[in-house]
Amino acid sequence: MQVKLFDEAHELDLEASINKFLKDLDGDIIDIKYQVAIGISGEEQIYCFSAMIIYNKN
């Protein structure tokens, strides 16, 4: 069992990173965990979109 972590500032970047990984994956996905975090710095909002894919490698 292995894990792959993704962390992006925009949800479309996260989607692209995950899709690229899944396209090349030689194995079976066990689970995908997804999380969004928001921070505030002054008047600016900072987003963090992250995911963890748990998989078995063939």
C-alpha positions as CSV (number, residue, x, y, z in Angstrom):
1,M,0.0,0.0,0.0
2,Q,1.3,3.5,-0.9
3,V,0.1,7.1,-0.8
4,K,0.4,10.1,-3.1
5,L,-0.1,13.6,-1.7
6,F,-1.2,16.6,-3.8
7,D,-1.3,20.2,-2.7
8,E,-2.4,23.1,-4.9
9,A,-3.6,26.7,-4.6
10,H,-6.4,26.3,-7.1
11,E,-8.9,23.5,-7.5
12,L,-8.4,23.2,-11.2
13,D,-4.6,22.7,-10.7
14,L,-5.4,19.9,-8.2
15,E,-7.7,18.3,-10.6
16,A,-5.1,18.4,-13.4
17,S,-2.4,16.9,-11.0
18,I,-4.6,14.1,-9.9
19,N,-5.8,13.3,-13.4
20,K,-2.2,13.1,-14.6
21,F,-1.2,10.8,-11.8
22,L,-4.3,8.5,-12.4
23,K,-3.6,8.3,-16.1
24,D,-0.1,6.9,-15.4
25,L,-1.1,4.8,-12.4
26,D,-0.4,1.1,-12.6
27,G,-2.3,-0.1,-9.7
28,D,-5.6,-0.1,-7.8
29,I,-7.1,2.9,-5.9
30,I,-8.1,2.1,-2.4
31,D,-9.4,5.6,-1.3
32,I,-9.1,9.3,-2.1
33,K,-9.2,11.9,0.7
34,Y,-9.9,15.5,-0.2
35,Q,-9.6,18.7,1.9
36,V,-9.9,22.4,1.5
37,A,-8.3,24.9,3.9
38,I,-8.8,28.6,3.9
39,G,-6.5,31.2,5.6
40,I,-6.8,34.9,5.9
41,S,-3.9,37.3,5.6
42,G,-5.0,40.9,6.0
43,E,-7.8,41.2,3.4
44,E,-6.6,38.3,1.3
45,Q,-8.0,34.8,1.4
46,I,-5.5,32.0,0.8
47,Y,-6.9,28.6,-0.3
48,C,-5.2,25.2,-0.1
49,F,-6.7,22.3,-2.0
50,S,-5.2,19.0,-1.1
51,A,-5.8,15.3,-1.7
52,M,-4.3,12.0,-0.7
53,I,-4.7,8.9,-2.9
54,I,-4.2,5.6,-1.2
55,Y,-3.4,2.8,-3.7
56,N,-1.8,-0.5,-4.3
57,K,0.9,-0.6,-6.9
58,N,1.0,-3.5,-9.4
